[in-house]
Amino acid sequence: MRGHGESDKPDNGYTIQRLAKDVQDLLVARNLTDVTLMGHSMGSSVIWSYWQLWGQDRLSKLIFVDQMPMITADPRWSPQEKEDAGAIFDPTSLYDTINQLAGPDGVKTTEGFIGGMFTKAYARSEVDWVVKQNLKMPRQYAAALLYNHATQDWRRVIPRITLPTLVVGGRVSVVPWKSQVWIQKQVRGSRIEIFEENEGGNHFMFMENPDKFNRIVRDFMG
């Protein structure tokens, strides 16, 4: 996606909706149909935005990997609403994190954030590699995108999904696993797989346990 990895780093477009449009532009340009879209973390929100804008156009199946329906809790929410949404920020902590990410401590903030997304059993050298890849996006762009991402509420979009869907989460992930159960319950006929801690069940379970992850994805795709 724009801003990530080796992609161009334009000075605009760091919103979930623009990224969804980028995906749609790609599918149209390549004339791709019958597509299975898989999104990890924010990538799931990009798919939810795609669904909101274009529905199932060009799509056949969806895979959501470890993304909560709403990252930032409304202070008025009940405990059950917070649990279902999987929120990990409140308005104050969101702004604190955004400012830290965009400021002089952006690299340190990134290292701390990503460091908590792996189980203790995973090699630190591999975690460092993920941090290095993440830092290829300028921190001010990352902060802008995180703010947009963290203020999107997908709880009314997810129940409208009608395609075959697989939901994948981690028992000890930074994304609360109960929010993944909520998503699965909203999408009729969907499947769910929660990786346990001893299976690499944190946010990057596909890196910690690629054999199991690839097996369930292949099985779902048929």
C-alpha positions in Angstrom: 0.0 0.0 0.0 1.0 3.6 -0.4 3.6 4.7 2.1 4.5 1.1 3.0 7.6 -0.9 2.2 9.0 -0.2 -1.2 5.9 1.6 -2.4 5.9 5.3 -3.3 5.6 7.7 -0.4 3.2 10.4 -1.6 2.3 13.2 0.8 -1.4 12.5 0.8 -4.0 9.7 0.9 -3.2 8.2 4.3 -6.8 7.2 5.1 -8.5 3.8 5.1 -10.9 4.9 2.4 -8.1 6.0 0.1 -6.3 2.7 0.6 -9.6 0.9 -0.2 -9.8 2.9 -3.4 -6.2 1.9 -4.2 -7.2 -1.8 -3.8 -10.2 -1.2 -6.1 -8.0 0.6 -8.6 -5.7 -2.4 -8.7 -8.5 -5.0 -9.2 -9.9 -2.9 -12.0 -6.6 -2.2 -13.7 -5.7 -6.0 -13.6 -9.3 -6.9 -14.5 -9.3 -9.3 -11.5 -12.5 -11.1 -10.5 -13.4 -14.0 -8.1 -10.8 -12.6 -5.7 -10.1 -13.7 -2.2 -9.0 -10.7 -0.2 -7.0 -11.2 3.0 -6.2 -8.3 5.3 -4.0 -8.3 8.4 -4.6 -5.8 11.1 -5.4 -2.5 9.4 -5.7 -4.4 6.1 -9.0 -5.8 7.5 -10.3 -2.3 7.9 -9.3 -1.6 4.3 -11.5 -4.5 3.2 -14.4 -3.3 5.4 -14.1 0.0 3.7 -14.0 -1.7 0.3 -17.2 -3.5 1.2 -18.9 -0.4 2.4 -18.1 1.3 -1.0 -18.4 -1.5 -3.6 -19.8 -4.5 -1.8 -18.8 -7.8 -3.2 -17.8 -6.5 -6.6 -14.9 -8.6 -7.9 -14.7 -10.5 -4.6 -15.4 -14.1 -3.7 -14.1 -14.7 -0.2 -12.7 -12.6 2.7 -10.1 -13.3 5.3 -9.8 -11.0 8.3 -6.6 -11.4 10.4 -6.6 -9.9 13.9 -8.3 -6.5 13.6 -10.8 -5.2 16.1 -14.0 -3.5 14.8 -13.2 -0.2 16.6 -9.8 0.7 18.1 -10.8 3.7 20.2 -13.5 3.4 22.9 -16.2 6.0 23.5 -16.1 6.9 27.2 -19.9 6.3 27.3 -19.6 2.7 26.2 -20.6 -0.2 28.5 -18.0 -2.8 29.4 -19.7 -5.2 26.9 -19.5 -2.7 24.1 -15.8 -2.2 24.8 -15.2 -5.9 24.8 -17.1 -6.5 21.6 -15.3 -3.6 19.8 -11.9 -4.7 21.1 -10.9 -1.1 21.8 -7.4 -0.6 23.2 -7.4 3.2 23.2 -9.5 5.9 24.7 -9.4 9.5 23.2 -6.6 10.6 25.5 -4.3 7.6 24.9 -5.0 7.8 21.2 -3.8 11.3 20.9 -0.8 10.6 23.1 0.2 7.7 20.9 -0.3 9.7 17.7 1.8 12.6 19.0 4.6 10.2 20.2 4.6 8.4 16.8 4.9 11.7 14.8 7.4 13.3 17.2 11.1 12.8 18.0 10.4 9.6 19.8 8.6 8.0 16.8 11.2 5.2 16.3 11.2 4.3 20.0 7.4 4.4 20.0 7.3 2.1 17.0 9.7 -0.4 18.6 7.7 -0.6 21.8 4.4 -1.0 19.9 5.6 -3.7 17.6 7.6 -5.4 20.3 4.3 -6.3 22.1 2.9 -7.9 19.0 4.9 -11.1 19.3 5.0 -13.9 21.9 8.1 -14.1 24.1 9.1 -17.3 22.3 9.7 -15.5 18.9 13.2 -14.6 17.9 14.1 -11.0 18.7 16.0 -10.7 15.4 12.7 -11.4 13.5 10.9 -8.7 15.6 13.7 -6.3 14.7 13.2 -7.0 11.0 9.5 -6.2 11.3 10.3 -2.9 13.0 12.8 -2.1 10.2 10.1 -2.7 7.6 7.6 -0.6 9.5 10.0 2.3 9.6 10.1 2.5 5.9 7.0 4.5 6.2 7.8 8.1 7.3 6.5 8.5 10.9 4.4 11.5 10.2 2.5 9.5 7.5 2.2 6.5 9.9 0.8 8.8 12.6 -1.8 10.3 10.2 -2.9 6.8 9.0 -3.1 5.4 12.5 -5.3 8.3 13.6 -7.6 7.7 10.7 -7.6 4.0 11.3 -8.2 4.3 15.0 -11.3 6.5 14.6 -13.2 4.3 12.1 -16.1 2.3 13.6 -16.9 -0.8 11.5 -19.5 -2.4 13.8 -22.4 -1.6 11.4 -20.5 -2.6 8.3 -19.3 -6.1 9.4 -22.8 -7.6 9.8 -23.6 -6.7 6.2 -20.9 -9.0 4.8 -22.4 -11.9 2.8 -19.4 -13.6 1.3 -17.6 -16.7 2.8 -15.4 -15.3 5.5 -12.5 -16.6 7.7 -11.6 -14.7 10.9 -8.2 -15.3 12.5 -7.0 -14.1 15.9 -4.5 -14.7 18.7 -5.3 -15.6 22.2 -2.6 -13.2 23.6 -2.7 -10.7 20.8 -2.8 -6.9 21.4 -6.1 -7.3 19.5 -8.4 -8.8 22.1 -9.5 -12.2 20.9 -13.1 -11.8 22.1 -13.5 -9.1 19.4 -12.7 -11.7 16.8 -15.4 -13.9 18.2 -17.8 -10.9 17.9 -16.8 -10.5 14.2 -17.3 -14.1 13.4 -20.8 -14.1 15.0 -21.8 -11.1 12.9 -21.0 -12.8 9.5 -23.3 -15.6 8.9 -21.6 -18.9 8.1 -18.1 -17.6 8.7 -15.3 -19.6 10.3 -12.9 -18.6 13.1 -9.5 -19.8 14.2 -7.9 -18.5 17.4 -4.2 -19.3 17.7 -3.2 -20.2 21.3 -0.1 -18.7 22.9 1.9 -21.8 22.4 1.0 -21.7 18.7 2.3 -18.2 18.3 -1.0 -16.6 19.0 -0.1 -13.0 19.0 -0.7 -10.3 16.3 1.8 -11.8 13.8 0.7 -15.5 14.1 1.3 -16.0 10.4 5.0 -15.3 11.0 5.2 -17.2 14.3 3.3 -20.3 13.0 3.3 -20.1 9.2 2.6 -23.8 8.7 -0.7 -23.7 10.6 -1.7 -20.3 9.2 -1.1 -21.3 5.6 -2.9 -24.6 6.2 -6.1 -23.0 7.4 -6.0 -20.4 4.6 -5.5 -23.0 1.9 -8.4 -25.1 3.4 -10.7 -22.0 3.5 -9.8 -21.1 -0.1 -10.3 -24.6 -1.3 
